[in-house]
């Protein structure tokens, strides 16, 4: 069975089971409610008649004709089976059949009412088995002079219950049809998200792409349209380490991480570059760069490269063989992770969780994007923060963003790059700090006021020891191993260049907060 068939079948089974249980529970409740309502109706009518002056005078003056006329009118308007008024001897003073007036009340359940009790019972008299409400009648001297019985046919009560049940069944059928339609729409929606592929096909493609990507000798690096790195294979990371760069570039800005990549030129012009020589901190590589175009729109860029020394050796050994020039199609790193999750859920038959997970992905992505883009008018900075949020989710870290007011675009575009350097490095350090903590939370707050921008980055990490606080901005200093210690140095250097200041609050095992204040001139057309 395909994913669509399984989804439709599962949703239909859940809807049918839910409707059956609802029908059983609601039908029982409705039956009880209808009986209670009819009993209360009879009790109310009995109470009204017992207080009627016409009835009291008719009993005391022994003129049943007036009582009969009065009860006849009430019975027609209330649609009850009978209204019988009796004296203290149980002799009828009114009855739907005038011939039975003057005879004793039938049923045997009237005795308690002749002793001042009000109650409801079920019995069969001269008409039919009925639900009866009794009420005593008292004169002006508070002396009991009789009783009244109001009867509602049980056939009518049962018919009302059956009518209620029919409505429930009708509603259940409508609910089932809506459920089936919803299941079909959901299945089609899931298929659309998965590009019309079945889970087995997704698994096959994913395994093939992953194997292809990691097995090629060439380094492969891809960026999105904002210039943030979304993919780097094993060969690329090996070359980065050789050049003294951080081995984990995913989520970083390509301009900050590798300024000589020229992938920003590919994004802006859409032109491809082939077999060009490039240097990364003195390491020579041969590079191919191509734009990634989807629906005639540039959504990113991809670069393949190889150590020039290796290329020269291959050229000497294999004369006439062309260099590797076919670029692999870039896929979003986050999208690949989500496919892994979806594949795992499908393989373990967690279809309900899969439905919920996909809805959460769509809704969360919309909410997250809306929150950032509404608060930050600088599209590059907003896109950068969205990329960081995706990176944080991959690391199982809760990254939240807030802004007291709308942050307008800076008048100088270079300030955006400086902000990306500052915020990006602080977020990366915060994520590293909380990775091994029980509480993995990082928050970023931006406040713009009086041409000044305040940046606050808080984490729940292990804190910064006091003996290393004075060295954290030193280039190359790091407690996390070799080839580290450049991030905070760049942060301090950038803040000094902007004429700002930085303050750090850190407590061991409680977390760290960085406060940065920088001058922030905005574009005049965005000043409110």
NUBA-28044 format. One line per field, with one value per residue (C-alpha): residue number from 1; residue in three letters; x negated, y negated, z. Coordinates in Angstrom, 1 decimal, padded with zeros to 4 digits. Example, Ala and Ser with C-alpha at 12.3 -4.5 7.8 and 13.67 -1.06 7.14 Angstrom:
BEGIN
nr = (1, 2) .
rest = (ALA, SER) .
c1 = (-012.3, -013.7) .
c2 = (004.5, 001.1) .
c3 = (007.8, 007.1) .
***
This chain:
BEGIN
nr = (1, 2, 3, 4, 5, 6, 7, 8, 9, 10, 11, 12, 13, 14, 15, 16, 17, 18, 19, 20, 21, 22, 23, 24, 25, 26, 27, 28, 29, 30, 31, 32, 33, 34, 35, 36, 37, 38, 39, 40, 41, 42, 43, 44, 45, 46, 47, 48, 49, 50, 51, 52, 53, 54, 55, 56, 57, 58, 59, 60, 61, 62, 63, 64, 65, 66, 67, 68, 69, 70, 71, 72, 73, 74, 75, 76, 77, 78, 79, 80, 81, 82, 83, 84, 85, 86, 87, 88, 89, 90, 91, 92, 93, 94, 95, 96, 97, 98, 99, 100, 101, 102, 103, 104, 105, 106, 107, 108, 109, 110, 111, 112, 113, 114, 115, 116, 117, 118, 119, 120, 121, 122, 123, 124, 125, 126, 127, 128, 129, 130, 131, 132, 133, 134, 135, 136, 137, 138, 139, 140, 141, 142, 143, 144, 145, 146, 147, 148, 149, 150, 151, 152, 153, 154, 155, 156, 157, 158, 159, 160, 161, 162, 163, 164, 165, 166, 167, 168, 169, 170, 171, 172, 173, 174, 175, 176, 177, 178, 179, 180, 181, 182, 183, 184, 185, 186, 187, 188, 189, 190, 191, 192, 193, 194, 195, 196, 197, 198, 199, 200, 201, 202, 203, 204, 205, 206, 207, 208, 209, 210, 211, 212, 213, 214, 215, 216, 217, 218, 219, 220, 221, 222, 223, 224, 225, 226, 227, 228, 229, 230, 231, 232, 233, 234, 235, 236, 237, 238, 239, 240, 241, 242, 243, 244, 245, 246, 247, 248, 249, 250, 251, 252, 253, 254, 255, 256, 257, 258, 259, 260, 261, 262, 263, 264, 265, 266, 267, 268, 269, 270, 271, 272, 273, 274, 275, 276, 277, 278, 279, 280, 281, 282, 283, 284, 285, 286, 287, 288, 289, 290, 291, 292, 293, 294, 295, 296, 297, 298, 299, 300, 301, 302, 303, 304, 305, 306, 307, 308, 309, 310, 311, 312, 313, 314, 315, 316, 317, 318, 319, 320, 321, 322, 323, 324, 325, 326, 327, 328, 329, 330, 331, 332, 333, 334, 335, 336, 337, 338, 339, 340, 341, 342, 343, 344, 345, 346, 347, 348, 349, 350, 351, 352, 353, 354, 355, 356, 357, 358, 359, 360, 361, 362, 363, 364, 365, 366, 367, 368, 369, 370, 371, 372, 373, 374, 375, 376, 377, 378, 379, 380, 381, 382, 383, 384, 385, 386, 387, 388, 389, 390, 391, 392, 393, 394, 395, 396, 397, 398, 399, 400, 401, 402, 403, 404, 405, 406, 407, 408, 409, 410, 411, 412, 413, 414, 415, 416, 417, 418, 419, 420, 421, 422, 423, 424, 425, 426, 427, 428, 429, 430, 431, 432, 433, 434, 435, 436, 437, 438, 439, 440, 441, 442, 443, 444, 445, 446, 447, 448, 449, 450, 451, 452, 453, 454, 455, 456, 457, 458, 459, 460, 461, 462, 463, 464, 465, 466, 467, 468, 469, 470, 471, 472, 473, 474, 475, 476, 477, 478, 479, 480, 481, 482, 483, 484, 485, 486, 487, 488, 489, 490, 491, 492, 493, 494, 495, 496, 497, 498, 499, 500, 501, 502, 503, 504, 505, 506, 507, 508, 509, 510, 511, 512, 513, 514, 515, 516, 517, 518, 519, 520, 521, 522, 523, 524, 525, 526, 527, 528) .
rest = (UNK, UNK, UNK, UNK, UNK, UNK, UNK, UNK, UNK, UNK, UNK, UNK, UNK, UNK, UNK, UNK, UNK, UNK, UNK, UNK, UNK, UNK, UNK, UNK, UNK, UNK, UNK, UNK, UNK, UNK, UNK, UNK, UNK, UNK, UNK, UNK, UNK, UNK, UNK, UNK, UNK, UNK, UNK, UNK, UNK, UNK, UNK, UNK, UNK, UNK, UNK, UNK, UNK, UNK, UNK, UNK, UNK, UNK, UNK, UNK, UNK, UNK, UNK, UNK, UNK, UNK, UNK, UNK, UNK, UNK, UNK, UNK, UNK, UNK, UNK, UNK, UNK, UNK, UNK, UNK, UNK, UNK, UNK, UNK, UNK, UNK, UNK, UNK, UNK, UNK, UNK, UNK, UNK, UNK, UNK, UNK, UNK, UNK, UNK, UNK, UNK, UNK, UNK, UNK, UNK, UNK, UNK, UNK, UNK, UNK, UNK, UNK, UNK, UNK, UNK, UNK, UNK, UNK, UNK, UNK, UNK, UNK, UNK, UNK, UNK, UNK, UNK, UNK, UNK, UNK, UNK, UNK, UNK, UNK, UNK, UNK, UNK, UNK, UNK, UNK, UNK, UNK, UNK, UNK, UNK, UNK, UNK, UNK, UNK, UNK, UNK, UNK, UNK, UNK, UNK, UNK, UNK, UNK, UNK, UNK, UNK, UNK, UNK, UNK, UNK, UNK, UNK, UNK, UNK, UNK, UNK, UNK, UNK, UNK, UNK, UNK, UNK, UNK, UNK, UNK, UNK, UNK, UNK, UNK, UNK, UNK, UNK, UNK, UNK, UNK, UNK, UNK, UNK, UNK, UNK, UNK, UNK, UNK, UNK, UNK, UNK, UNK, UNK, UNK, UNK, UNK, UNK, UNK, UNK, UNK, UNK, UNK, UNK, UNK, UNK, UNK, UNK, UNK, UNK, UNK, UNK, UNK, UNK, UNK, UNK, UNK, UNK, UNK, UNK, UNK, UNK, UNK, UNK, UNK, UNK, UNK, UNK, UNK, UNK, UNK, UNK, UNK, UNK, UNK, UNK, UNK, UNK, UNK, UNK, UNK, UNK, UNK, UNK, UNK, UNK, UNK, UNK, UNK, UNK, UNK, UNK, UNK, UNK, UNK, UNK, UNK, UNK, UNK, UNK, UNK, UNK, UNK, UNK, UNK, UNK, UNK, UNK, UNK, UNK, UNK, UNK, UNK, UNK, UNK, UNK, UNK, UNK, UNK, UNK, UNK, UNK, UNK, UNK, UNK, UNK, UNK, UNK, UNK, UNK, UNK, UNK, UNK, UNK, UNK, UNK, UNK, UNK, UNK, UNK, UNK, UNK, UNK, UNK, UNK, UNK, UNK, UNK, UNK, UNK, UNK, UNK, UNK, UNK, UNK, UNK, UNK, UNK, UNK, UNK, UNK, UNK, UNK, UNK, UNK, UNK, UNK, UNK, UNK, UNK, UNK, UNK, UNK, UNK, UNK, UNK, UNK, UNK, UNK, UNK, UNK, UNK, UNK, UNK, UNK, UNK, UNK, UNK, UNK, UNK, UNK, UNK, UNK, UNK, UNK, UNK, UNK, UNK, UNK, UNK, UNK, UNK, UNK, UNK, UNK, UNK, UNK, UNK, UNK, UNK, UNK, UNK, UNK, UNK, UNK, UNK, UNK, UNK, UNK, UNK, UNK, UNK, UNK, UNK, UNK, UNK, UNK, UNK, UNK, UNK, UNK, UNK, UNK, UNK, UNK, UNK, UNK, UNK, UNK, UNK, UNK, UNK, UNK, UNK, UNK, UNK, UNK, UNK, UNK, UNK, UNK, UNK, UNK, UNK, UNK, UNK, UNK, UNK, UNK, UNK, UNK, UNK, UNK, UNK, UNK, UNK, UNK, UNK, UNK, UNK, UNK, UNK, UNK, UNK, UNK, UNK, UNK, UNK, UNK, UNK, UNK, UNK, UNK, UNK, UNK, UNK, UNK, UNK, UNK, UNK, UNK, UNK, UNK, UNK, UNK, UNK, UNK, UNK, UNK, UNK, UNK, UNK, UNK, UNK, UNK, UNK, UNK, UNK, UNK, UNK, UNK, UNK, UNK, UNK, UNK, UNK, UNK, UNK, UNK, UNK, UNK, UNK, UNK, UNK, UNK, UNK, UNK, UNK, UNK, UNK, UNK, UNK, UNK, UNK, UNK, UNK, UNK, UNK, UNK, UNK, UNK, UNK, UNK, UNK, UNK, UNK, UNK, UNK, UNK, UNK, UNK, UNK, UNK, UNK, UNK, UNK, UNK, UNK, UNK) .
c1 = (000.0, -001.2, -001.5, 001.7, 003.8, 002.3, 003.0, 006.6, 007.3, 005.8, 007.6, 010.9, 010.5, 009.8, 012.8, 015.2, 014.0, 014.4, 017.9, 019.0, 017.9, 019.5, 022.8, 022.9, 022.0, 024.1, 027.2, 027.3, 026.9, 029.6, 032.0, 031.6, 031.9, 035.1, 036.7, 035.6, 037.0, 040.3, 040.6, 039.8, 042.4, 045.1, 044.0, 044.2, 047.7, 048.9, 047.6, 049.3, 052.6, 052.4, 052.2, 055.1, 058.0, 060.4, 059.3, 059.4, 062.9, 064.1, 063.0, 064.5, 067.8, 067.9, 068.3, 066.1, 067.3, 065.2, 062.2, 062.7, 062.9, 059.8, 057.7, 058.9, 057.4, 054.2, 053.8, 054.3, 051.7, 049.1, 049.7, 049.7, 051.5, 053.8, 054.5, 056.5, 057.7, 058.9, 060.3, 059.0, 060.9, 059.1, 062.3, 061.6, 062.8, 061.3, 060.2, 059.6, 062.6, 065.6, 067.2, 064.5, 065.1, 066.5, 064.7, 061.6, 058.1, 056.5, 052.9, 052.3, 049.5, 051.6, 051.6, 048.5, 049.9, 053.1, 050.7, 049.0, 046.2, 045.0, 043.3, 042.9, 043.7, 044.3, 047.6, 050.4, 053.9, 057.0, 055.1, 051.6, 048.4, 047.2, 044.7, 046.8, 046.2, 048.3, 048.8, 051.0, 053.7, 054.2, 056.9, 056.5, 056.3, 053.4, 055.5, 055.1, 058.3, 057.0, 054.2, 053.4, 051.8, 050.2, 049.3, 047.0, 047.1, 044.0, 044.4, 043.9, 040.9, 039.3, 040.1, 038.3, 035.3, 035.3, 035.5, 032.5, 030.6, 031.4, 030.0, 026.8, 026.5, 027.0, 024.4, 022.0, 022.4, 021.7, 018.7, 017.5, 017.8, 015.9, 013.3, 012.8, 012.6, 010.1, 008.1, 007.9, 006.9, 004.3, 002.8, 002.6, 001.0, -001.6, -002.3, -002.8, -005.3, -007.2, -007.3, -004.9, -007.4, -006.7, -008.7, -010.8, -011.6, -012.6, -014.8, -016.5, -017.1, -018.3, -020.8, -022.0, -022.5, -024.2, -026.6, -027.3, -028.0, -030.3, -032.1, -033.3, -036.9, -036.1, -035.0, -031.4, -029.9, -026.5, -024.9, -021.3, -020.3, -021.2, -024.7, -024.6, -026.3, -023.8, -025.9, -029.6, -030.8, -033.6, -036.2, -035.3, -035.6, -039.0, -040.3, -038.8, -040.7, -043.9, -043.4, -042.9, -039.1, -036.5, -035.5, -031.7, -030.6, -026.9, -024.8, -027.7, -027.8, -030.1, -031.5, -032.6, -033.7, -035.5, -035.6, -037.5, -034.8, -033.1, -029.8, -028.2, -029.1, -027.4, -024.3, -024.1, -025.0, -023.8, -027.0, -029.0, -032.8, -034.8, -038.3, -039.4, -042.2, -041.5, -043.4, -042.1, -044.6, -047.5, -046.0, -045.6, -042.4, -040.8, -037.1, -033.9, -031.0, -027.4, -024.1, -021.2, -018.1, -014.6, -011.6, -013.8, -014.8, -018.3, -017.8, -021.5, -024.9, -027.2, -030.9, -033.1, -036.8, -039.9, -043.4, -045.5, -048.4, -046.2, -044.9, -048.5, -049.4, -046.3, -047.0, -050.5, -049.2, -046.1, -046.8, -043.8, -041.3, -039.0, -038.6, -035.4, -033.0, -029.4, -028.0, -025.8, -022.3, -022.2, -019.7, -018.9, -020.6, -017.6, -015.3, -017.5, -017.2, -013.5, -013.4, -015.4, -012.7, -009.9, -011.5, -012.0, -008.4, -007.2, -009.4, -008.2, -004.5, -004.1, -001.6, 000.4, -002.9, -003.9, -000.8, -001.2, -005.0, -004.3, -001.6, -003.9, -006.7, -004.4, -002.8, -006.0, -007.9, -005.2, -005.0, -008.8, -009.3, -006.4, -007.9, -011.4, -010.4, -007.9, -010.5, -013.5, -013.3, -016.8, -016.1, -019.7, -019.7, -016.3, -017.3, -020.5, -018.5, -016.1, -019.1, -020.4, -017.1, -017.2, -020.7, -019.7, -016.8, -019.3, -021.4, -018.2, -018.6, -015.6, -016.6, -014.1, -014.1, -012.4, -012.4, -010.7, -010.2, -010.7, -014.4, -014.8, -017.5, -020.8, -021.8, -025.1, -024.7, -028.1, -026.6, -024.4, -027.5, -028.9, -025.7, -025.8, -029.4, -028.4, -025.1, -026.3, -029.3, -027.5, -024.7, -027.2, -029.1, -025.8, -024.7, -028.0, -027.7, -024.2, -024.7, -025.6, -023.3, -019.9, -018.3, -019.3, -017.9, -019.3, -017.6, -018.3, -016.8, -017.2, -016.2, -016.4, -016.1, -017.6, -019.9, -021.3, -020.9, -021.2, -021.9, -021.3, -022.3, -021.5, -022.2, -021.7, -025.1, -027.9, -029.1, -032.6, -035.2, -036.4, -040.1, -039.4, -037.1, -039.9, -041.2, -038.1, -038.6, -042.2, -042.7, -043.2, -042.2, -039.7, -038.8, -037.2, -040.3, -042.6, -041.6, -039.2, -039.1, -038.4, -034.7, -034.7, -037.9, -035.9, -033.0, -035.2, -037.0, -033.7, -032.2, -035.3, -035.1, -031.5, -032.3, -030.2, -030.7, -030.2, -029.3, -029.2, -027.3, -028.2, -027.6, -029.0, -026.3, -023.7, -024.4, -025.9, -024.4, -026.2, -025.1, -026.2, -025.4, -026.4, -025.5, -022.8, -021.9, -018.9, -017.6, -015.4, -012.6, -012.3, -012.3, -008.8) .
c2 = (000.0, -003.5, -006.3, -007.9, -004.7, -004.1, -007.6, -007.6, -004.2, -005.1, -008.5, -006.8, -004.1, -006.7, -008.8, -005.8, -004.6, -008.1, -008.5, -005.1, -005.8, -009.3, -007.8, -005.3, -007.8, -010.7, -008.5, -007.2, -010.8, -012.2, -009.4, -010.3, -014.0, -013.6, -011.5, -014.1, -016.9, -015.2, -014.4, -018.0, -019.2, -017.0, -018.1, -021.7, -021.4, -019.4, -022.2, -024.9, -023.1, -022.4, -026.2, -027.0, -028.8, -027.1, -023.7, -024.5, -026.0, -023.1, -020.5, -022.4, -023.2, -019.8, -021.2, -019.0, -020.6, -023.8, -021.6, -019.5, -022.6, -024.1, -021.0, -020.3, -023.6, -023.0, -019.5, -020.7, -023.5, -021.3, -018.2, -015.8, -012.5, -013.3, -015.7, -014.1, -016.0, -013.9, -014.5, -013.1, -009.8, -009.4, -010.2, -011.8, -015.4, -015.6, -013.1, -013.2, -010.8, -012.6, -009.2, -008.3, -011.4, -010.4, -007.1, -006.2, -007.0, -003.9, -002.9, -002.5, -005.0, -007.9, -007.2, -009.2, -012.3, -012.1, -012.3, -015.5, -014.1, -015.4, -012.8, -011.2, -007.5, -005.2, -003.2, -002.1, -003.5, -003.5, -005.2, -003.9, -003.3, -006.8, -008.9, -010.5, -013.5, -014.0, -017.1, -017.7, -020.4, -022.6, -025.2, -028.6, -027.2, -025.0, -021.9, -019.2, -018.8, -016.6, -015.8, -016.3, -013.7, -014.8, -011.9, -011.9, -008.9, -006.8, -006.1, -009.9, -009.9, -006.9, -008.5, -011.7, -009.5, -007.7, -011.1, -012.3, -009.1, -009.6, -013.0, -011.7, -009.0, -011.6, -013.9, -010.9, -010.1, -013.7, -013.6, -010.4, -011.9, -015.0, -012.8, -010.8, -014.0, -015.4, -012.2, -012.3, -016.0, -015.3, -012.4, -014.5, -017.3, -014.9, -013.5, -017.0, -017.9, -014.7, -015.6, -012.7, -010.1, -007.0, -006.5, -003.8, -006.1, -008.9, -006.5, -005.3, -008.9, -010.1, -007.2, -007.7, -011.5, -011.1, -008.5, -010.5, -013.7, -012.1, -009.8, -012.4, -013.5, -017.1, -019.4, -020.5, -023.6, -025.2, -028.4, -029.7, -032.9, -034.9, -033.6, -031.2, -027.9, -025.0, -022.1, -021.0, -017.5, -015.5, -016.6, -020.2, -020.1, -018.4, -021.2, -023.9, -022.3, -022.3, -026.0, -026.8, -027.3, -026.0, -022.4, -023.1, -025.8, -025.0, -028.1, -030.5, -033.4, -032.5, -036.0, -035.8, -032.2, -032.2, -035.8, -034.6, -032.2, -034.6, -032.7, -036.1, -037.1, -034.0, -034.8, -038.4, -037.8, -034.2, -033.6, -030.3, -030.2, -027.2, -025.9, -029.1, -029.2, -030.4, -030.7, -029.9, -031.1, -030.2, -026.9, -026.8, -025.2, -024.8, -025.9, -025.6, -027.8, -027.6, -029.2, -027.0, -027.9, -026.7, -027.9, -030.5, -032.0, -031.8, -030.0, -029.5, -028.7, -025.7, -025.4, -022.3, -022.5, -020.4, -020.9, -022.2, -020.0, -016.9, -018.3, -018.7, -015.2, -013.8, -015.9, -014.4, -010.9, -011.1, -013.3, -014.5, -013.7, -016.7, -018.0, -017.4, -020.1, -018.8, -020.5, -018.5, -019.8, -021.6, -020.5, -022.3, -020.7, -021.2, -019.7, -016.6, -016.3, -016.6, -013.8, -011.6, -012.3, -011.6, -008.4, -007.2, -007.9, -006.1, -003.1, -002.8, -003.3, -006.4, -007.9, -009.9, -011.4, -012.0, -014.0, -016.1, -016.6, -017.8, -020.2, -021.5, -022.0, -024.1, -026.1, -026.6, -027.7, -030.3, -031.6, -031.8, -033.5, -036.0, -036.9, -037.6, -039.4, -041.7, -042.7, -043.1, -045.2, -044.2, -041.2, -039.9, -040.0, -038.5, -035.7, -035.1, -034.7, -032.3, -030.2, -030.3, -029.1, -026.2, -025.4, -025.5, -023.1, -020.7, -020.9, -020.3, -023.8, -026.1, -029.4, -032.3, -035.8, -038.9, -042.6, -045.4, -047.5, -047.1, -047.2, -049.4, -048.9, -050.6, -053.5, -051.8, -048.3, -047.3, -047.5, -044.5, -042.4, -043.5, -042.6, -039.1, -038.7, -039.8, -037.9, -034.9, -034.3, -034.9, -032.5, -029.8, -030.1, -030.0, -026.9, -025.2, -026.1, -024.6, -021.4, -019.3, -021.0, -019.7, -023.1, -023.9, -027.5, -030.5, -033.8, -036.8, -040.2, -043.4, -046.8, -049.9, -053.3, -056.8, -055.7, -052.9, -049.2, -046.9, -043.2, -040.7, -037.1, -034.8, -031.1, -028.5, -027.1, -026.3, -029.9, -031.4, -030.8, -034.0, -033.1, -033.0, -036.0, -038.4, -036.1, -035.2, -038.0, -037.1, -035.7, -032.0, -031.5, -028.7, -026.0, -023.9, -022.6, -023.7, -025.7, -027.7, -031.0, -033.4, -034.0, -036.3, -038.0, -039.0, -040.1, -042.4, -043.7, -044.4, -046.2, -048.4, -049.2, -050.3, -052.4, -050.2, -048.4, -045.0, -043.8, -040.1, -038.6, -035.0, -032.6, -029.1, -026.5, -029.2, -030.7, -033.7, -037.0, -039.3, -042.9, -044.9, -048.5, -050.0, -053.2, -052.5, -055.1, -054.1, -054.9, -058.0, -056.4, -053.8, -056.1, -056.2) .
c3 = (000.0, -000.8, 001.7, 000.5, 000.9, 004.4, 005.5, 004.2, 005.8, 009.1, 009.4, 008.4, 011.0, 013.7, 012.6, 012.6, 016.0, 017.4, 016.0, 017.2, 020.8, 020.6, 019.4, 022.3, 024.9, 023.6, 022.9, 026.4, 027.8, 025.4, 026.4, 030.1, 029.4, 027.4, 030.1, 032.7, 030.6, 030.1, 033.8, 034.7, 032.2, 033.8, 037.3, 036.3, 034.8, 037.9, 040.1, 038.1, 038.2, 041.9, 042.5, 040.1, 041.8, 039.4, 040.5, 044.2, 044.0, 041.8, 044.3, 047.3, 045.6, 044.0, 040.5, 038.3, 035.1, 035.7, 036.5, 033.4, 031.1, 032.7, 032.5, 028.9, 027.8, 029.6, 028.2, 024.6, 024.9, 026.7, 024.5, 027.5, 027.6, 030.5, 033.4, 036.2, 039.2, 042.1, 045.5, 048.8, 048.1, 044.7, 042.8, 039.4, 039.0, 035.4, 032.7, 028.9, 028.7, 030.4, 031.1, 033.6, 035.8, 039.2, 039.1, 041.1, 039.7, 038.1, 038.4, 042.1, 042.3, 043.6, 047.3, 048.3, 046.5, 048.7, 051.7, 050.6, 048.4, 045.1, 042.9, 039.5, 038.7, 035.7, 035.6, 033.3, 033.8, 031.6, 028.6, 028.2, 030.1, 031.0, 032.9, 035.7, 037.9, 041.0, 043.1, 046.2, 046.1, 049.2, 049.9, 051.3, 054.9, 053.8, 054.1, 051.4, 049.4, 046.6, 044.1, 040.4, 038.1, 034.8, 032.4, 029.4, 027.1, 027.3, 023.6, 023.0, 025.2, 023.4, 020.1, 021.2, 022.2, 018.8, 017.1, 019.0, 018.1, 014.4, 014.6, 016.2, 013.5, 010.8, 012.3, 012.6, 008.9, 008.0, 010.3, 008.6, 005.2, 006.3, 007.9, 004.7, 002.6, 005.1, 005.0, 001.2, 001.3, 004.0, 002.0, -001.1, 000.9, 002.3, -001.1, -002.4, 000.4, -000.4, -004.2, -005.0, -003.7, -001.7, 001.6, 000.0, -002.9, -000.5, 001.4, -001.8, -003.0, 000.3, 000.7, -002.9, -002.5, 000.9, -000.5, -003.6, -001.6, 000.9, -001.5, -004.0, -003.6, -004.5, -001.7, -002.1, -000.4, -001.0, 000.2, 000.2, -001.4, 001.7, 001.5, 004.5, 004.2, 004.0, 002.9, 003.1, 002.5, 004.1, 001.6, 002.0, 005.7, 005.5, 003.2, 005.6, 008.6, 006.5, 005.8, 009.5, 009.3, 011.6, 010.6, 011.1, 008.7, 008.4, 009.1, 008.9, 006.4, 003.5, 003.4, 007.0, 006.9, 003.5, 002.1, -001.1, -002.2, -004.6, -004.2, -003.4, -007.0, -008.3, -006.3, -007.5, -011.2, -011.8, -013.8, -013.5, -012.9, -013.9, -013.2, -011.3, -008.9, -005.3, -002.1, 001.4, 004.0, 001.6, 000.5, -003.3, -004.7, -008.1, -007.9, -010.0, -009.0, -010.3, -009.4, -008.2, -010.2, -009.3, -011.2, -012.9, -009.6, -008.0, -004.7, -003.9, -005.2, -005.2, -005.3, -006.0, -005.4, -004.9, -003.5, -006.5, -005.4, -005.9, -009.2, -010.5, -009.5, -011.3, -014.3, -014.5, -014.1, -016.3, -019.3, -021.2, -018.4, -017.7, -014.2, -012.3, -013.5, -012.9, -009.9, -007.5, -006.9, -003.6, -001.1, 002.1, 005.1, 007.2, 004.5, 004.5, 008.3, 008.1, 005.5, 007.9, 010.6, 008.2, 006.9, 010.5, 011.4, 008.3, 008.8, 012.4, 011.3, 013.4, 010.9, 013.5, 014.7, 011.1, 010.4, 013.5, 012.8, 009.2, 010.4, 013.2, 010.6, 008.3, 011.1, 013.0, 009.9, 009.1, 012.6, 013.0, 009.6, 010.3, 013.7, 012.4, 009.2, 011.1, 013.6, 011.3, 008.1, 007.0, 004.8, 005.0, 008.8, 009.0, 006.7, 008.7, 011.9, 010.2, 009.2, 012.8, 014.0, 011.6, 012.7, 016.4, 015.8, 014.2, 017.4, 019.5, 021.0, 021.6, 020.0, 020.5, 019.1, 020.3, 019.6, 021.6, 018.5, 014.7, 013.8, 010.7, 008.0, 008.7, 006.5, 005.8, 004.3, 005.7, 009.2, 008.3, 007.8, 011.1, 012.8, 011.2, 012.5, 016.0, 016.4, 014.4, 016.6, 019.8, 018.8, 017.7, 021.0, 023.0, 021.1, 021.8, 025.5, 026.0, 023.9, 026.9, 029.4, 030.6, 029.6, 026.0, 025.6, 023.8, 023.4, 021.3, 022.0, 019.9, 021.1, 018.9, 020.6, 020.1, 017.2, 019.3, 018.9, 021.9, 021.3, 024.1, 023.7, 026.7, 027.1, 029.8, 029.4, 031.9, 032.2, 031.7, 034.5, 036.0, 035.4, 031.6, 031.3, 030.5, 027.7, 025.8, 023.2, 022.6, 019.0, 019.0, 022.7, 023.2, 025.7, 023.0, 021.2, 018.3, 015.3, 017.5, 019.3, 016.4, 016.9, 020.0, 018.7, 015.6, 017.8, 019.9, 016.8, 015.0, 018.0, 018.4, 014.7, 015.1, 018.2, 020.5, 023.8, 025.3, 028.8, 030.0, 032.9, 033.5, 036.3, 036.5, 035.7, 035.3, 031.9, 030.2, 028.8, 026.4, 026.2, 023.1, 022.5, 019.1, 017.3, 014.7, 012.0, 010.0, 006.6, 006.6, 004.7, 007.4, 010.4, 011.9) .
***
